[in-house]
Amino acid sequence: MAFYDVIGKTYAQTRRSDSRIVEKLLEILASSQASTIADIGAGTGSYAVVLAEHGYHVLAIEPSATMRSQAMAHPAIEWIDGSAENLPLPNQAVDAAIIILAFHHFQNYQQALSEVHRIVGNGQIVLFTYDPAMISSFWLTKYFPSLIKDVESTFLPIPQLIEEIQTIVGNMVNTIPFLLPHDLSDSFAAVGWAQPELYLDSNIRNNISSFAKINADELSLGLSSLQEDLHRGVWDQKYGHLRQQKQYDVGYRFVHSPAK
Ligand SMILES: C[S@@+](CC[C@H](N)C(=O)[O-])C[C@H]1O[C@@H](n2cnc3c(N)ncnc32)[C@H](O)[C@@H]1O
């Protein structure tokens, strides 16, 4: 059973596309002409739908039936049951590919990159991912220390990711830092950087894969300690300045291989 068949049952409720991420994604995609886009690891299709609404034809590739079942139907989106390592599409089937917060879940990222390159040909590839070098400076790890090991062993360091793409695709690769807005509407792992109370909500935690991997003892200790620190004003003494910030670099990055 796919991991997201287990943890993704309510994904669409809290993981909605964020307009600022969409805006940046559309700006990057506009760097070359594309009409058909593969969304690999499309999840419940929150970003596929926005691309479809902007006139793109989207091939949404997703291995989890639980995730696909929550997708909103759109005439410009074709849903495909498949994995990045073995894409059920012919060579050069699409003009561009996007991989939004999914690359770190791929079992064999090199095979996946070869496959993406095969279906994209000379088209562009856009990843939205996380720089694991940033994780230890995120305050959340003070409450849930195993996040550091998990993130460092799950996400490829950005320089290595760039090198892998350059080797496989044979193209230059750009990294574009994405500062998280304070009111992010896609509730992924760093959603509460300025709103710590969000992590006390199990509906939000349930749709964040990093939380699913924290063991029960650490989770309950971390949650009660966060609750206590919020109650006593300790969190605000240490990190309260973040509540005043509109955006912050938690470590999210667009990684872009432009069209050749
Ligand atoms: C965090 S979700 C992101 C979903 C979507 N891109 C979004 O941003 O809402 C990661 C997705 O990657 C999918 N996934 C996991 N392994 C995969 C693989 N080998 N190939 C393609 N997708 C995969 C999961 O099933 C899940 O839907």
The ligand as a Tripos MOL2 file, in Angstrom:
@<TRIPOS>MOLECULE
LIG
   27    29     1     0     0
SMALL
NO_CHARGES

@<TRIPOS>ATOM
      1 C1          3.3810   15.7710   -0.0200 C.3       1 LIG1
      2 S1          2.4620   15.0400   -1.2950 S.3       1 LIG1
      3 C2          2.4420   16.3660   -2.4790 C.3       1 LIG1
      4 C3          1.2620   16.2940   -3.3910 C.3       1 LIG1
      5 C4          1.0810   17.4800   -4.3320 C.3       1 LIG1
      6 N1          2.2050   17.6280   -5.2390 N.3       1 LIG1
      7 C5          0.8690   18.7290   -3.5530 C.2       1 LIG1
      8 O1          1.7640   19.5720   -3.5180 O.co2     1 LIG1
      9 O2         -0.2090   18.8750   -2.9580 O.co2     1 LIG1
     10 C6          3.5640   13.8800   -2.0270 C.3       1 LIG1
     11 C7          2.9220   13.0200   -3.0870 C.3       1 LIG1
     12 O3          3.9240   12.2600   -3.7570 O.3       1 LIG1
     13 C8          3.3550   11.0080   -4.0550 C.3       1 LIG1
     14 N2          4.4090   10.0070   -4.3200 N.ar      1 LIG1
     15 C9          5.0500    9.2240   -3.4270 C.ar      1 LIG1
     16 N3          5.9180    8.4110   -4.0430 N.ar      1 LIG1
     17 C10         5.8260    8.6940   -5.3670 C.ar      1 LIG1
     18 C11         6.4620    8.1770   -6.5330 C.ar      1 LIG1
     19 N4          7.3950    7.2320   -6.4430 N.pl3     1 LIG1
     20 N5          6.0870    8.6780   -7.7230 N.ar      1 LIG1
     21 C12         5.1650    9.6490   -7.8220 C.ar      1 LIG1
     22 N6          4.5360   10.1740   -6.7460 N.ar      1 LIG1
     23 C13         4.8590    9.7070   -5.5400 C.ar      1 LIG1
     24 C14         2.5360   10.6780   -2.8260 C.3       1 LIG1
     25 O4          1.5960    9.6420   -3.0360 O.3       1 LIG1
     26 C15         1.9200   12.0300   -2.5210 C.3       1 LIG1
     27 O5          0.6840   12.1900   -3.1540 O.3       1 LIG1
@<TRIPOS>BOND
     1     1     2 1
     2     2     3 1
     3     2    10 1
     4     3     4 1
     5     4     5 1
     6     5     6 1
     7     5     7 1
     8     7     8 2
     9     7     9 1
    10    10    11 1
    11    11    12 1
    12    11    26 1
    13    12    13 1
    14    13    14 1
    15    13    24 1
    16    14    15 ar
    17    14    23 ar
    18    15    16 ar
    19    16    17 ar
    20    17    18 ar
    21    17    23 ar
    22    18    19 1
    23    18    20 ar
    24    20    21 ar
    25    21    22 ar
    26    22    23 ar
    27    24    25 1
    28    24    26 1
    29    26    27 1
@<TRIPOS>SUBSTRUCTURE
     1 LIG1         1 GROUP 0 **** ****
